[in-house]
């Protein structure tokens, strides 16, 4: 799935003109209020042209009934929203955004009874995984600020944490690998994948919450053109993440059914890369819908929002002083998963580079060794940054994005764990 980007206003002979057809498309895509659009169309003096002077359009909007819902789809009345904005988002945003990011809810509450004690749970194990790459109990990770995600030092007590489970469920669900030797059992890999999809699900929920907060406040100082373009853009972003929630919830619920049945062998397939001693230099965990394999071949068309996306799970972890890079997928998506693996292992000399690039291109929930990160040259740090900003800068993956792994990962052995 991809975010929509609609160009609404054009400059023609120094006159700003709004494209009614593009606005109609925004209405169809539920990015602009249909009632407001109908009101505008009804009151247009010239209904034979698709381009309308922006000033004329703005005057029509101001005549829209003030007690009706605002055109921006905030849910507020027009009079309390864009008719006369007077709130100062920038004075209160740090506290508000931090509160949103720390919202507490147990993502397993619909499967079994919670303890109602929501804790700061690790999506990557603190013991073994994060400690294996830490220095003075710190790692480097991608941390959100108001300019996006930046690499900075984080204490391992806070790295990879989220308020997504109650104490009872966090201890019960992941004890298979947290409290026992890691033998790559079906149950252990199943639990790793479930934790990964819950972390991704929680993150998308919080992003939607943040976008709604920004939507209400950020454009208060913009002119009308800026406001309408901003609101359509942010509505598109909200829609994008809501679709992601829908897709991830499909797989999350499939996994949760297995907890009720105590059956963990029917859903997932796994490919395991066992790593040499003292590797990897980073830890990652997530679930996402990969569109292109590592040879640049399209796996699925994410522009087709009506089609359920195919997801992979990635867990690059160290447990009991042994490193693994594990890629998993649902058996219903067997061809998809095998194509991804073939695109990684088809050229043995590039396997480590491809795994490294896969992690840093797509996984925000990645933490790295301070010793390793601080030893990188300036050029290597630029290359790493180019991987990190992939989604902001590129339309699609290409093999030119594959970077040298910078001595961060070394493969000892690799194999399909189950091929049924």
N, C-alpha and C positions, 0 to 999 in steps of 0.2 A: 504494500500500500504506500502511496506517496501523497504528499500534501499538494492541494490545488494552489496554483498561482494565477490569479486572474488580473489582467490589466484593464482597469475600469475607465480611467480618465486619460484622454489624449489632448495634446496641445496642437491646435490647428489655427494657423495664422494668428498666433498669440492669444487665442481664446481657448480656455479649457472646456472640453466637450466630454460629456459623460455618455458612454455607450449603453443604450437601453438593453440591447441584446445580451451584453455581458452581465448586466444587472439581473436580467431575467434568468440567466444561467445560474447566477449566485443564489437566486430564490429557489430554483429547482434543486440546487445542491444543499439547500437549507443553511445558507451562509448569510442571508439577508431576509428580513421579515416580509412574508408574502402579503400581509394586510397593508403594510406601508407601500409596497410596490403597486398593489391594486389601486390604492388611493392616488398615487402619483400618476399612473397611466390614465385614470379616470379624469384627472384634472389637467392633463397636458393640453395646451392649446393646439399644438401641431402634433398629431398622432401619426403622421406619414413619414417621419424621419427617425432613424435610430439614434442619431447623435443629438443631444440636448445640451445647451449651455449649462455649465455647472452652476452658475449663479441662479439661473431659473429653477434648476432642480432643487437647490438648497432652499429657496423661498417656498417651494411646494412642500418640502419636508417640514418646514416650520409651521405650516398650516395643518399638519397632521394632528388629530385629536390628542391632547396632551395626557389624557388618562389611559389611553391605550398603550399596549406593550411597545417598548422602544424598538426602532428598526434594527438595532444591533443584536437583538436576541439575548439580551442580558436577563430577561424575565422581569425587569423593572418597568414601571410606567415611563412613558416618554418624558414627562415633566420631571421625574426623579432621576433621569439618566442623561441622555444627550441633549435635551432641550437647554439645560443650563448646568453644566458640570461645575462643581465647586469644591470637590474633595482633593486633598493633597496626598496622593499615593506615595510620593517619594519621602514624606516625613514618617510614614508608618510602615513602609514595606519590609525593612529588615526583620522586625518582630513578627509581622504577619506571615512572611514567607517561611521563616524558621519554624513557626508553629505549624504551618501546613506540612512541611517536610517531616515533622516529627509526629504527625497524626498517628494515633494508636488504634489498630484493629487487628484481630486475629483472622487470618485468611483461611483457617481450617475450621472456623466456627460452625459451618453448615454440615460438617462431616461428623463431628462428635462434640460433646459438651466442653466448653472452655473453663479455665480456672479463673477467668476475668482478671488475670494479672498480666497485662501486656508488657513484654520486656524488650530491651534493645537486643535483638537477635543478630547473630552473625550469618551473613549469606555465604561467606567463606570462613571455614573453621579457623578460630583463633589459635587453638592448640594444634601444633603440627604444621598447618598450612601457612598462616601469616607469620608465626614465630620463625619458620624456616627461612624466611627472607628478610626478617626485621633486623634493625640495628638500634640498640638502646630502646627497644620496644616501639620503634617507629617504622613505617613504610611510606613510600610515595604512592599517592593515588589521585584519581581525578575527583576534584571537589567542586561543587557548584558554587559560583558566585554570580553576581548580576550581569557579568559579561560572558557567562557561559561556564564551561568546565575548564579548570586549570589544574596542572600537576602541582601538588604541594605535599609536605610531610604531614602524616596523620598518625596518631597513636594507635596501636593495634587494638586497644579497647574500643575505639570508635570506627576503625576501618571496616568497611563492608557491612555496617550495621543498619538495621531498619526495624521499625516497630510493627512487624507483621505477624507475630505469633504471641500467644500467651505462654507463660512459663511451662505449663503442663505439656502443650503441644510441641514446643521447641525441644524439650528434653525427650519426649516420647518419639517424635517423628524421625529424629536424626541420630538417635543413640546407636543405630546399627553401625555407623562408621565413626561416630564421635567417641564411643565408649568400648569399641571392640576392634580387634585387628582388621585391617582392610584387606579383604581377600577377593574383592571384585565380584561379590555375590550379586545375584539379581536384585535382592532386597536393598543392598547398599547402593547400587547404581540407580535403582528406582528412586530411592530417597534423595540422592544427590540431584537428580533431575527435577524432582518435585520442589525442592528448595530453590533451585534455579528459576523455575517458572513462577514461583510465588514472589521471589524478589523482583523479577521483571514486571509482574502484574502489579505489585505494590508501587513500583516506581512510576508506571504509567498512570495509575490512579492519582498519585501526588502531582504529576506533571499537569494533568487535567485540572486539578484543584488550583494550582499556581496560575495556569492560563486564565481560568475564570476570574481570579483575583486581579491579574494584570489587565484583563479585558475591561474591568469596571473602572480602572483608574488611570492607566498609563497615557491615554491620549487626551487628557484634559486640557493641555496647552496647544494641541494641534488645531489647524484650521479644518474646515469641513471636509475638504478633499483628503487630508491626512487621516481624519477620524474614520471616514467611510472605508478608505483603503485598509487602514489598520484593522478595523473590526472584521472585514471580510477575510483578511489574512489570518487573524487569530481564530476566527470561527472555523476556518479550514484546518488549522492546527489542532483545535479541539476535536473536530471530526476525525482527523487522522489518528489521534490517540484513542478515541472512543472505539474506532474500528479495531485498533490493536488490542484493546481490552476484550472486545468481542471474540477475536481470534484466539487470544491466549486463554480466555475462559473456557473455550471449547476443549482445549487440551488439558487444562487444569482440572476440569470436571471429570474428564476421562481417567486421569490418574487417581482422583479422589474416590472414584467407584471401586478401584482396586484395593484401597485401604479397608473398605467395608467388606470386601470379599476375601481379604488376606491372600490375594493372588497377584504376584508381581512379575510374572513371566510372559504374559500375553501381549503386552503393549509395546515394549521398547526393544530396539536393537542398539548395539554399542560397538564402537571401534576404539580400541585402546592403544595409545602410544605410551610405552613404558620408557622412562627417561633415565639417563645416567645419574650417578651420584652427584649431589650438589646442584641439580637442575630440577625445575626451571628457576629462573630469576624473577618470575612474576607468578601471580595467582589470579585466575579469572573464573567467573561463573555467570552464566546467563542462559536465556532461551530466546531465540529470535528467528525471523523469517528471512532466510538467505535467498536473494534473488538470482545471483550469479555464482557459479562454482569458481574454483580457484584457477581455472583455465580460461575464464571469461565467457563460458557458455551459459545461456539463460536457463535457469532452473524452473522459474515460474514468473508469471506476469503480475506484478503487484499493483498494476494500474486497474486490474479487474477486481474492484472492491467486493463484488457479489460472490466471489469464489473464496472459500476458506483457504487461507494461506497454509503453507507447509513449514513447519518449524524444526530447528535443530537445537539441541542442548549442547553446551560446551562447558566442561569442567576441567580446568587446568589447575591441579592441586598437588600438594605434598601431604601424604599421610604416612605415619610411622616411618618418617625419614626417607620415603620413596616418592618420586615425582611421577605424575601421570598427566597426559593430555587426552581426555576422553570426549569423543563426539557421539551423541546419541540422537535417535529419531524414532518416531512412531512407526510401527510395522506397516501401518496403512500407507505410509510414505516410503516404502522400501526402495523403490527406484530412485527417488529423490536423494535419500541418504547415501546410497551406494555411488551415485554420480558424484556427490561431494567428496567422498573418500577417494574415488578413483582420480579425481582432479588434483588431490593432494599427493598421492603416492605414486602417480604415473611417472614422475621424474624424481628418482630417489635423492638426487643431490639438492633438490629444492624443498624437500619435505619440511625441514626445520624453518626455513624462511617463510613458507606458506602458513604454517601453524602460528608463527609469531605475528605475521601480518594479519591473519584472520582475527586474532585476539585484539590487536590494537586498532584495527579498522572498525570493528563492530561492537566491542564490549567495553562499556563505560565502567562496569564493575570489575576493574582490573587494578591490581596493586603490585608494586615492583620493589625490588631490593634497593635500599638507599646506596649500598656499596656499588651495586651494578649501575644504577642511574647516574650517580655522581662521577663514575669512571668514564661515561660516554663523552666523546668529543662534541664540540659545538655542532659539527656537521651531522653527527648521529642524532643529536637531540632535535635538530631541524627535521631530519627524516622521520623521527618518531612523532613529532608534531604534525607532519603532513599526513601520517596515518590517522591521527586522532581527529583531525578536522575534515576527514573524508566526506561525511554527510553534509557538512555546511558548504563544501566547495565543489563537489562532483555530482553529476547526475547518475552515474552508474560505475560499477567496478570494472577495472581493466587490469590485465596482467602487469602493466607498467607500474602499478601501485605496490607490487610485491617488493618488500625491503629485505636486506640482509638481516638475519636474526640477532646480530650484535652480541653473539655468544650468550644468549639468554636461554637457550633450550638445546638439549642434545638427546637424540633418540637412541635408545638401546635396542628396542624391539617394538614391533607393532603388529596388530592382528584383529580380526573380527572376534568378538567375544561370543556372540551367538549369531547364527545365520538362518535360523528356522523361519 
